[in-house]
């Protein structure tokens, strides 16, 4: 047996082992929403094809994400219609800086995630199964009514990983478009091309966490892979979804300057120089309690590297009051959106152009 076949066999065995050991006891025994993107295998096994893990799941067991269960040879989405978080946020919190700034957004999440990032800020819900958390039961129609009642123009799928509640997200996005609402997601981008392209038909904006720019980092810190995320970024660009990127910069982990430069050049060449990039400050969290908050000097250096690579809109996040929060016109260099935290203090964009020099500013503004 050659090395490639051996590695593939080991990978499949590990997935099956996880499925057999993963707790799949449901408090609620009623039939859940049937999942999309899966295939029935022999002996009532199923293979989920939603994300790059391609989990092989035994009857009565769940995949890596904890919320997709094999029930008698059919795959069901256990978290469908069961948000564990529902809040009204400023759109800047997602973060979106070039997508209707100054507006509010109805944000929702369900349990589960298809990565296991050691620095996760929402690990209490992302690393839990449905029955471990309190949730509401809300249909897609009820979510739309909630958005209407709080007067938000947009709905965001966020906090945990929206991919694992794909069916719920897709249904909400379809109905939101019918009712004149915008939809956006903050995602890790760890999703297969076919479901992503289907979602993109109804999605207006996406902020993707590009957590690092090496396979080693993704494997060691996130239990994932970089390549599928890069593929997702290119698909979103191709499909015309407004795209922004967040890189949580962790000192000593993903701060290699050559790698940062390589990442920024890739963004420019593959996605365009207008793609907004957010370098976000990390704090001790979850399984990385010993890290120091990212030095501001490191964030500023990353921003400088990105500008040197030709990116036009580069931000520093999680440092309230820093100049890096502002949007600066790439032509006249004047501040056209002044921010403090999530609050907009000044805005000088008219008809999608800088109010001072009339340079076109990438984004969706009105």
Secondary structure by P-SEA (a helix, b strand, c coil): ccaaaaaaaaaaaaaaaaaaacccccccccccccccccccccccbbbbccccccccccccccccccccccccccccccccccccbbbbbcccccccccccccccccccccccccccccccccccccccccccbbbbbccaaaaaaaaaaaccccccccccccccaaaaaaaaaaaaaaabbbbbbbccccccaaaaaaaaacccbbbbccccccaaaaaacccccaaaaaaaaaaaaaaccbbbbbbbccccccccaaaaaaaaaaaaacccccbbbbbccccccccccccccccaaaaaaaaaaaaaacccccccccccccccccccccccccccbbbccccccccccccccccccccccccccc
